[in-house]
Amino acid sequence: MEDFKRTMHGDIVVETVNLTRATYKEAGMLKFFLKKDIMKGFRKIVIDLSQCEFIDSTFIGVLVITLKDLAKISGELRIIQPVSLANTILAMTGTFDIFNVSDTLEQALKSFEFGDSQDFSKREYVFPLKIKSMG
């Protein structure tokens, strides 16, 4: 199975991440694919992280950069939430607060139909991400 799979649903690009561990080693390739999608003029992108059990900060950074790049061209990004530990990492870092996150591909695709988007074009992003306390 390929690490990344691209499918089309009308004018929506779905980039599926077929990795249990999404780390800096694979982040560059995902960034390349997403930049290529944006350069081709696609403005609606879904990144399916449902197979990911772990996501590191470099990989999260690619998601944030993609969100910013899409915002510049009035595009939209949806994330299909990962499982277990990766989900916890994204929640603890506050990453879920800046993304439109869905449980399933069907939900993500429908959210484009109903205009369920957030305007991130004026949001300022600050790194490094801070870990929220669990207490």
Secondary structure, DSSP 8 states (H G I E B T S, - for coil): --SEEEEEETTEEEEEE--SEE-HHHHHHHHHHHHHHHHTT--EEEEE-TT-SEE-HHHHHHHHHHHHHHHHTT-EEEEE---HHHHHHHHHTTGGGTSEEESSHHHHHHHHHTT-----TT----SS-------
